[in-house]
Amino acid sequence: MEKRIIFILLCLVCFGIQGCVSVSTYKIVPEILDGQKKLDRDGIDAVISHTKTVSVFIRPMSESYAAEDNPAIVIGVSGDKVLSLSPENVLAYVDGKPHDILDHDQLLADIKYRHDAAVDSLKTQYNTRSKQLADTSLKDTSDPAVFEPNESQRNTIGSTEKYGYKLDKKGMSQGLADAEKQMQAGIEALERKTTEEIKLLNSTFLLRDTTVEPSTWYRGQIKLAKIPDAGKPHTIKLVITLAGEEHQFSVKASAEN
């Protein structure tokens, strides 16, 4: 009975740990501070702040993000007079600490870095499989790693070290060809994905240096650096300064249920 209880407790602990580390998405929701009002922009909650001559609103580009995503926030500005707007007018903080706002070049470099890392990973897998095949081909024919009881049941590459039939020259060549085919298919899929990401980035209207005419609205996106420990609650503060007037916004980030 005691062993059974210990087993159940261990299972609960494992499930708890899994729940903590398996958070894959989080949401960000703007708070309403003193003097601000809630708006609906494109079906997503937004908050607007007014000062003497300037109005500013913010809203998340999306209510939820993948843990590895850069959260995007739309900023809209309007004023009674001509405004000079620059990304430098916007500062971000996460839990009180300064947080990076990424420009186009940084976002492009991140896409290329992730692409290159994924290609390197596929090549490493191929090299590892090639070495496994080479090592297996040198083993004695009595070694169970070389033979399966039923040689007609060939296993999928990578699912087991036993290839499913005797690894003679023909078998090894076929194994290498299959491994290379998988690697090339993976690289081609990555190329397509990366091309789409770059196309999406180039079509994104990031906040940039601009002149906003009186009584007109200008809106653009900012992209924040990835949120650390995205599965935990965080407070994101944005400070936007225009015409000498400061607008502060608070956004809550939390794991999705």
MOTA-V48824 format. One line per field, one symbol per residue. psi: psi as a letter, one per 20 degrees, with the letter a starting at -180 (. if undefined). A space follows every 10 residues. Layout:
BEGIN
psi->???
END
This chain:
BEGIN
psi->gghggggggh gggghgghhh ijoiqrqppq qorpirqpro okjqprpqpp agiqppqqqq hqhqqqhjqo ppppppqqrh rppopqhiip qqqolipppq ppaghghghg ghghghhhgh ghhggghghg hgggghiiqq iipiihqqho iinpqppihq ipiirpmagg ggghghgggh ggghgggghh ggggghgggg ghipnqprpr poqqkqppqr qqpqqqpqlh iqpqppppoo ppkjppppqp pppqqq.
END
